[in-house]
Amino acid sequence: MPKKHTTESDEVRLKKKIAERVAKPSHPEGDATMRSLRKRLKREQRKRRAVAMRKKHAGGAKQAEAPAPAAG
């Protein structure tokens, strides 16, 4: 059975979880679960940026349009 895909990305979900935990400060800032959530968020952001860079590099350098040769 295939996995169910959600409409929101992991990055968005992690941001929501972090905001939720920050809103209700039940533990000090050094909370292990909070640190884990932040690390996962940073990992997702790194992945997204790496994919964007790969696509950019794979596209190659675009040549500037040369003027049309003059007839005559």
Residue, then its C-alpha position, 0 to 999 in steps of 0.5 A: m500500500p503506497k504512502k499517503h502524501t500530505t499537501e504540506s511539506d515537511e518544512v511547513r509541518l516542522k515550522k508549525k510544530i516549532a511555533e506551537r512549542v514556542a507558544k506554550p513554554s513548558h520546558p526551558e529552551g534547552d529542551a531536547t525535543m525542541r532542539s531535535l525539531r529545529k535540527r530536522l527543520k534545518r536539514e529540510q531547508r538544506k535539502r531544498r536549497a541543494v535541490a534548487m542549486r542542482k537544478k540551477h546548475a543543470g540548466g547551464a548558463k544562458q547565452a545572451e541573445a545575439p542581434a539578428p544579422a543585418a540583411g543587405 
